[in-house]
């Protein structure tokens, strides 16, 4: 039997490559004669570069850029031919902020990543958006590329209060792609601050103030673009990239295409995907939903192995998933967190008893 294993990360415990290895190891223990193809996945957030490197190879370029508070952080670019893949979370991720002073966090370092990508000779730059700890509308990114205004652009969303003028930079000679599963606008009820601000540490009572600051930033640049799909991605990083002429594509679609997932699914008898929490949010452009869609197009069954499963049979079937298996239910919470790789391998071994012919 040919089994395609294509999981996302199990947030907080396993990277996508580690999860794929664990599932593959457990499956082979039960069905050593099966051919197991490991294809780690991502949706544009943390792990984007590592996942693509695992499948594409390419050249990893280490760089040092400004972090969300202006301190230096280490990051990596992936250069594959004339395309460079950039992971914005490496410069402004939530793991770097832990919800501290969200009004001060800046995306300046993401602009540094774009400059480094251009210096590396890229003609096309794909920016993975997701997992950000920032809410500055991408103003910091624009500042790193040379933008100026009558208020500081590199001081977080707090710096944008009262802004009336912005002189935008150019990023000539490079095609930009914003890889994100988020289709929210920049401001308003469904905007970056209201929908995602809480997870970055913005208190409910502060949200109108910082949404108004982003509204002022939009008025000083381009209100039409601010209202577009994806402008609110990664605290407004999507907006800054769209201002620079970027094309928005779902992150999982970018990864799916880059790793040749449709061709690999067509050769498989079964597709296995997974993530930390398989829940209603999984349908909103997350990796397992994208993998299930590819499996369905190839007329192959798809199953999910997840840390926890919080969707019913009807929702699963709507996503094209035949069955889902919970790590917490199988081994308990303590072991799932203490030995995530071993526990996931054990779950995969159990599942193989049912699905391997």
C-alpha angles and dihedrals in degrees: 000000000000114000125189111205111197113160132161121226121292094231113237096009116043136020116226093258090049091049092049091050092049094049091046093050094050093045093051091051090061098033109024091168094060120103107233120197113195116208113166112208139205138180100216099283130098111338094031095123095040092051093051092045091053091056104029103034104205129145121305113212116197115215137173118224140165115284127219092280097038097264120127118266131182119241140166136225123204114217116195111173107307092338122093122195117210128190110208093197089068088069103031108012125150089243087066094051106031088201095300118149095339091182089065101046115113137199092214091118092058087060086053089055090053091051090049090050091053091047088053089061099256118163092183125037122193112197117201110214124199143087094047125163093201136093103180099117090247090291091136092054090052091048091054088054092052106273118150134190145168089266127045112275096194099056100082126253089313089067092058097064109120096007114157105163135046127172105205123218129225129237098196128187096021129097111223126208122187108208109200141133092211119100099177122129121242099256143016134048092329096033133118097271099044097043103034105016095090094061089053094054102264110144119230093244091054096051098088090053096052093040087055090052090054089047089056090049090051092049090052092051120019124329092186093058091044089060093051127107112276097016089116095052116125094003092309099318085124089060093054092049092048089051087056091053100262123163114230119225131167108265094227089052091054092051093043091055095043095053095041094241097164092056092046093047090052089059094049132087093205135019120211121192134164151166140186096272122018099199141134090290089063090078092061099084098296119151099256091054090050092048091049090051091053090047090051092050088052090048091240126136116249128203131184131223110193141167087242133359118218103165130089129235093264093054091046093052091048088059092048095253118142097196141349128210126202123220091202091054092046102047107006131251097277095056094038090062099033096050106014098162095046092044093050091048089052091051091049090051090054093047091050089063088066102037107033111087 
